[in-house]
Amino acid sequence: MGASALTAGDSAAADLSRGQYLVEALAACDNCHTPRGPNGYDLSARFSGGSQTFAGKDYVARGSNISPDKETGVGDWGDDELSAAIVAGVGRDGQLAPAMPSDSYRALTNADRNAMIAFLRASPPVKAQPAPPQRHGSWSPHPAPGAEATFDEAALSDKIKRGLYVASIARCLACHSAEVDDAPDHVNGLGAGGKIFRTPAGVAVASNITTHPGKGVGAWSDDEIKRAVTQGLSRKGEALKPPMSTLAKAHFAKMSPDDLDALVAYLRTLPAKE
């Protein structure tokens, strides 16, 4: 079928498929917005609000209900409102807590942002108890260098830029950069690791993903980096700690080969940091 013969229904299906990929493989929205059971995500209550509480020096928050339920979710939100929440971190009641990684989503192309919204709207509505009272605190964006604004679709044809796009949406640099005052230091610590994660499985420290041959992944093969991203395994084949192991298996394992290749190519450009 030629492009000129594409029907409106085909186009909508393509948008939903792309939206599903972005939500599940890259943005990992379930990680914060779907409750967990003993066997992982409780998909019967998908997008009804997360189980984990996020806390910083001036905020406490839990992932909200982003299912299309009109009473307890976002079913009566307009596209502009959803877009503002995703890329600007602004909800109906004002600024969202810093736990919402909107600065990482600023790079989303218009088409990809719309596809994510379409997929969320197509998911089953789930009525849920409102999240407990939250303190949203102050927030200032810290997007990855080069991913501060909406990408043009044409930019994604460049492999390195596509890799940056993937790294931004998947929050690679937000998690793996050194921090100053609970915020990623992209000036001095881009990709250098050091961020501390406290999970039920224990404490984990984000690793160095720069090109440093000893401290980072400069000496790793492409396949070793891909295995860490998609299987949550170290260079020696040992299981990485959560949250990386969880994200790898539940989300990044679904990353397309092209996006994975582009991500590795981009990581190869990160200046070596100790």
VMD Tcl script that draws the C-alpha trace (Angstrom):
set ca {
  {0.00 0.00 0.00}
  {1.48 3.37 -0.98}
  {1.59 6.31 1.39}
  {-1.07 8.11 -0.65}
  {-3.48 5.24 0.05}
  {-3.09 5.40 3.83}
  {-6.52 5.76 5.42}
  {-7.43 7.75 8.53}
  {-7.89 4.46 10.37}
  {-4.41 3.29 9.37}
  {-2.96 6.58 10.53}
  {-4.71 6.32 13.91}
  {-3.47 2.76 14.33}
  {0.07 3.86 13.54}
  {-0.17 6.64 16.13}
  {-1.40 4.23 18.79}
  {1.39 1.77 18.00}
  {4.00 4.52 18.22}
  {2.41 5.85 21.41}
  {2.51 2.41 22.98}
  {6.18 2.05 22.09}
  {7.06 5.42 23.60}
  {5.05 4.82 26.77}
  {6.26 1.26 27.32}
  {9.77 1.03 25.88}
  {11.26 4.49 26.44}
  {9.32 6.69 28.87}
  {8.40 3.71 31.09}
  {5.27 5.47 32.36}
  {4.13 2.33 34.22}
  {7.12 2.63 36.52}
  {5.54 5.59 38.31}
  {1.87 5.43 37.34}
  {0.90 1.73 37.63}
  {0.61 -0.05 40.99}
  {2.79 -3.08 41.62}
  {1.75 -6.49 42.85}
  {3.83 -9.49 43.92}
  {4.50 -10.37 40.28}
  {5.23 -6.88 39.02}
  {2.89 -4.31 37.55}
  {-0.82 -4.80 38.27}
  {-2.02 -4.25 34.72}
  {-5.66 -4.66 35.78}
  {-5.22 -1.22 37.36}
  {-2.86 0.16 34.74}
  {-2.09 3.89 34.95}
  {-4.31 4.29 38.03}
  {-1.45 5.59 40.17}
  {1.85 4.19 41.36}
  {2.76 2.42 44.57}
  {6.01 4.26 45.16}
  {6.33 7.53 47.04}
  {8.98 9.95 45.80}
  {10.49 12.43 48.22}
  {13.01 15.24 47.91}
  {14.15 18.08 50.10}
  {10.92 20.01 49.55}
  {8.45 17.60 47.95}
  {6.62 14.34 48.53}
  {4.62 12.83 45.67}
  {3.25 9.64 44.21}
  {2.47 8.87 40.59}
  {-1.06 10.02 39.83}
  {-3.91 8.35 37.93}
  {-3.27 8.99 34.23}
  {-5.92 6.58 32.98}
  {-8.84 8.15 31.05}
  {-11.21 7.86 34.02}
  {-13.09 11.16 34.12}
  {-13.46 11.39 37.88}
  {-10.13 10.21 39.28}
  {-7.94 10.21 36.17}
  {-7.34 12.53 33.22}
  {-10.36 11.58 31.12}
  {-11.70 15.12 31.00}
  {-8.32 16.79 30.45}
  {-7.78 18.45 27.09}
  {-4.84 17.59 24.84}
  {-3.17 20.89 25.73}
  {-3.45 20.09 29.43}
  {-1.95 16.64 28.98}
  {0.79 18.06 26.81}
  {1.65 20.65 29.47}
  {1.86 17.94 32.12}
  {4.12 15.76 29.97}
  {6.62 18.29 28.63}
  {6.35 21.21 31.06}
  {5.46 19.51 34.34}
  {2.37 21.65 34.83}
  {-0.91 20.15 36.04}
  {-4.32 21.62 36.66}
  {-3.27 22.67 40.14}
  {0.06 24.14 39.12}
  {3.60 22.85 38.99}
  {4.04 19.10 39.40}
  {6.66 17.65 41.72}
  {10.21 17.22 40.38}
  {9.63 13.45 40.34}
  {7.76 14.00 37.06}
  {10.63 14.01 34.53}
  {9.12 16.57 32.17}
  {12.51 18.07 31.42}
  {13.48 14.73 29.85}
  {10.34 14.79 27.70}
  {10.82 18.30 26.34}
  {12.57 16.82 23.32}
  {9.48 14.87 22.21}
  {8.48 15.64 18.65}
  {4.95 16.93 18.24}
  {3.93 13.68 16.57}
  {5.41 11.54 19.35}
  {3.82 13.63 22.09}
  {0.44 13.31 20.36}
  {0.95 9.57 19.92}
  {1.60 9.15 23.65}
  {-1.54 11.08 24.49}
  {-3.56 8.99 22.00}
  {-2.31 5.77 23.57}
  {-3.13 6.93 27.10}
  {-6.61 7.97 25.97}
  {-7.15 4.54 24.42}
  {-6.27 2.67 27.62}
  {-9.08 1.43 29.90}
  {-10.30 3.98 32.45}
  {-9.60 2.94 36.04}
  {-11.33 4.55 39.00}
  {-8.98 4.84 41.94}
  {-8.66 6.56 45.27}
  {-6.93 9.92 44.92}
  {-3.25 9.97 45.79}
  {-2.50 11.11 49.34}
  {-1.79 14.80 49.95}
  {1.35 15.83 48.15}
  {3.88 18.63 48.41}
  {5.16 19.65 45.01}
  {7.95 21.95 46.11}
  {9.98 24.03 43.70}
  {11.19 22.87 40.32}
  {13.58 24.06 37.69}
  {14.20 22.09 34.49}
  {17.50 20.34 33.86}
  {17.17 18.88 30.35}
  {20.04 17.03 28.77}
  {22.31 19.27 26.64}
  {20.90 19.41 23.15}
  {17.48 18.16 24.25}
  {16.11 21.38 25.69}
  {13.33 21.83 23.13}
  {11.03 19.94 20.77}
  {12.91 17.89 18.21}
  {12.09 18.21 14.54}
  {11.24 14.89 12.90}
  {14.02 15.43 10.37}
  {16.60 15.51 13.18}
  {15.86 11.87 13.99}
  {17.42 10.77 10.71}
  {20.80 11.67 12.22}
  {21.98 8.67 14.26}
  {23.68 10.65 17.03}
  {20.76 13.05 17.42}
  {18.38 10.11 17.47}
  {20.50 8.56 20.21}
  {20.30 11.76 22.24}
  {16.53 11.77 21.71}
  {16.27 8.21 23.02}
  {18.61 8.95 25.93}
  {16.53 11.95 26.92}
  {13.14 10.24 26.82}
  {14.51 7.16 28.60}
  {16.06 9.52 31.20}
  {19.53 7.97 30.85}
  {21.33 11.23 31.61}
  {18.93 12.33 34.34}
  {19.77 9.12 36.22}
  {23.43 8.69 35.29}
  {24.75 12.24 35.73}
  {26.35 13.52 38.90}
  {24.07 15.65 41.06}
  {24.21 18.97 42.83}
  {21.34 19.81 45.22}
  {19.23 16.88 44.00}
  {19.52 18.01 40.36}
  {21.64 16.53 37.56}
  {24.87 18.40 36.93}
  {25.04 18.25 33.15}
  {27.85 20.82 33.05}
  {30.47 19.00 35.10}
  {29.04 15.51 35.57}
  {27.24 14.57 32.36}
  {26.93 10.78 32.42}
  {29.44 10.46 35.27}
  {27.07 8.59 37.58}
  {26.73 8.95 41.32}
  {23.00 9.48 41.78}
  {21.76 7.41 44.72}
  {18.61 5.30 44.50}
  {16.93 3.84 47.57}
  {14.55 1.00 46.73}
  {13.01 -1.92 48.63}
  {15.87 -3.99 47.23}
  {18.45 -1.71 48.82}
  {20.65 1.22 47.85}
  {22.09 1.55 44.35}
  {24.40 4.14 42.84}
  {24.03 5.06 39.17}
  {27.07 4.01 37.18}
  {29.33 6.07 34.95}
  {28.21 5.77 31.32}
  {30.77 8.12 29.79}
  {33.57 6.99 27.48}
  {36.11 6.75 30.31}
  {37.88 3.40 29.67}
  {38.07 2.43 33.34}
  {35.39 4.31 35.25}
  {32.87 4.37 32.41}
  {31.89 2.20 29.44}
  {34.61 3.30 27.04}
  {36.12 -0.19 26.95}
  {32.76 -1.97 26.69}
  {31.66 -3.47 23.39}
  {28.42 -2.33 21.78}
  {26.83 -5.66 22.65}
  {27.85 -5.33 26.30}
  {26.23 -1.91 26.53}
  {23.09 -3.17 24.81}
  {22.90 -6.12 27.20}
  {23.13 -3.78 30.19}
  {20.35 -1.59 28.77}
  {17.96 -4.35 27.74}
  {18.76 -7.18 30.15}
  {20.05 -5.35 33.21}
  {23.37 -7.24 33.25}
  {26.84 -5.90 34.00}
  {29.87 -6.40 31.77}
  {30.63 -9.55 33.77}
  {27.09 -10.81 33.28}
  {26.00 -10.05 36.85}
  {22.53 -8.67 37.56}
  {22.45 -4.93 38.05}
  {20.53 -3.53 41.02}
  {17.09 -1.93 40.73}
  {15.93 0.39 39.37}
  {18.11 -0.35 36.32}
  {17.43 -4.09 36.31}
  {13.69 -3.48 36.61}
  {13.57 -0.84 33.90}
  {15.73 -2.93 31.58}
  {13.56 -6.03 31.75}
  {10.14 -4.35 31.88}
  {10.76 -1.52 29.44}
  {14.09 -1.09 27.69}
  {14.02 -4.70 26.47}
  {11.29 -3.47 24.09}
  {13.56 -0.84 22.55}
  {13.83 -1.13 18.77}
  {17.17 -2.21 17.26}
  {17.52 1.15 15.50}
  {16.93 3.12 18.69}
  {19.31 0.88 20.61}
  {22.02 1.33 17.98}
  {21.49 5.10 18.04}
  {21.62 5.19 21.84}
  {24.96 3.38 21.90}
  {26.32 5.67 19.18}
  {25.31 8.70 21.26}
  {26.87 7.31 24.45}
  {30.12 6.95 22.51}
  {30.17 10.75 22.19}
  {30.00 11.50 25.93}
  {33.31 13.00 27.13}
  {35.16 10.75 29.55}
  {34.51 11.61 33.20}
  {35.94 10.02 36.30}
}
mol new
graphics top color blue
foreach p $ca { graphics top sphere $p radius 0.5 }
foreach p [lrange $ca 0 end-1] q [lrange $ca 1 end] { graphics top cylinder $p $q radius 0.2 }
display resetview
